[in-house]
Amino acid sequence: MTIKEGAAAPDFNLAAHNSDQKVALSSFKGRPVVVAFMPFAFTGG
């Protein structure tokens, strides 16, 4: 999936890093959000 700069991100759910809860992008609607993706540690590449 390709998203152009400045375009709205599609809604998605991810597991919170410190719990078993799911976090939805839509739960932050109306507030500025930065989404960063990092490679998992020790996965090589």
C-alpha positions in Angstrom: 0.0 0.0 0.0 1.4 3.4 -0.9 0.2 6.6 0.8 1.1 10.0 -0.6 2.6 12.6 1.7 -0.1 14.8 3.2 -2.9 12.2 2.5 -5.1 10.9 5.3 -3.9 7.6 6.6 -6.3 4.7 6.5 -7.7 3.5 9.8 -5.8 0.5 11.3 -5.4 -1.3 14.7 -2.1 -2.3 16.3 -1.2 -3.9 19.6 0.0 -1.4 22.2 3.7 -1.8 22.9 3.2 -2.1 26.7 0.0 -4.1 27.0 -2.3 -6.6 25.2 -4.7 -3.8 24.2 -5.3 -2.8 20.6 -5.0 0.9 19.6 -6.9 2.2 16.6 -5.7 5.2 14.6 -9.3 6.5 14.6 -9.2 6.9 18.4 -6.9 9.9 17.8 -9.3 11.6 15.3 -9.0 15.4 15.6 -5.6 15.4 17.2 -2.2 15.5 15.6 -0.6 12.0 15.5 2.9 10.8 14.4 3.1 7.2 13.2 6.5 5.7 13.0 7.4 2.2 11.9 10.8 0.7 12.9 12.3 -2.6 12.0 12.1 -5.2 14.9 15.4 -5.5 16.8 17.7 -8.3 15.8 15.8 -9.2 12.6 18.8 -8.6 10.3 18.3 -6.4 7.2 
